[in-house]
């Protein structure tokens, strides 16, 4: 295994943790309107972006930890 391939799992773990923390922070600090309903809290552009960030971060973390195998192209 070359040096770049050995560094890739650590890269995935580090970037995924940053992405998860950013998504969680974005969800909690987003501006809210007064008297928002539950549906408005869930279906909001910043909430959806935060949830996508968390989902991609979790997927990257699973790849970095070796739970999900990376596809080999070619």
KANOR-V578501 format. One line per field, one symbol per residue. ss: DSSP state (@ for helix, = for strand, . for the rest). A space follows every 10 residues. Layout:
ss = ???
This chain:
ss = ..@@@@@@@@ @@@@@@@@@@ @@@@@@@@@. .......@@@ @@..@@@@@@ @@@@@@@@@@ @@@@...... ....
